[in-house]
Amino acid sequence: MAPKYVLHYWPSIPGRGEYIRLAFEATGTAYTESNEPKTLLKHVMSCSKVGHPPHFAPPVLEIQLEAARSTKSRKTETSEDVKSSSPFFLSQTPAILAYLAPHLGLDGVKKGKNEEDPEVDQIRRAQVNQITLTILDLNSEVHDSHHPVASSAYYEEQVPEAKKRAEDLRKVRLPKFLKLFEETIASNEDEDHLYGSSLTTADLALFQLIDGIQFAFPKRAAALEKSGKYAKVFALKQAVAKLPKIKAYLESERRLPYSDGIFRHYPELDGED
């Protein structure tokens, strides 16, 4: 029996939880969400509800395994045994994606008659994770463009610094990252993907990143696409958007609109260059 998944994340924003939602949606994997803030906060900074180890911040993925699979136990902060039939919890977006990738067939590993050595499989998974981590690095830089001084401060309290940071992002960082992603696609055996010949977490992450950048920096994103230097990147983004399950998800109410999350549109931070 497949595990049951519950995604614990903030309500009303796509945020970092969106990268996880896309993995579930693309593969038709059943999952539920828990978004009530008071309940959500009980899952972070404490072991009392989730067991060891504690979690710093959402997203937190709850993994409910079939009870009969193991007789092992784990400890809560009160040192009480928790049977393996109790849920496991995992946080950090890249860690969650790395866990889900092989379970959902998004790890770039060849299946069937062309299966490879197990060690090669591990390397392939690590390489997909490498690409995904780089995409998430740029995700963090986009967030820091509107909150360059302190995440706990309001945007309005750091506008001058945000303008400087956003200018560097537009002129230097975006082209540098997009050049790498373009080369990654071009050097792959199948130019429809970042790695291998099937959909991976890296493809889904790149889709979400580019979509978010197009929302936050529409002028700059349009100029980068028009330049033709990153044609494969934008083509991959469009291809993922057209996948039947992703297309249905994007058209549903489950796809939350951008608001006060990672990708925010402030006109004063945007520009064609």
BELJOTA-V484149 format. One record per helix or strand of 3 or more residues. SS is the DSSP state (H for helix, E for strand). FROM is the first residue (numbers start at 1). TO is the last residue. If there is no record, write none. Layout:
<<SS FROM TO> <SS FROM TO>>
//
This chain:
<<E 4 8> <H 17 27> <E 32 34> <H 37 41> <E 60 64> <H 67 69> <E 73 75> <E 81 83> <E 88 91> <H 93 104> <H 112 114> <H 118 146> <H 155 157> <H 159 186> <H 201 216> <H 218 226> <H 231 242> <H 244 250> <H 267 269>>
//
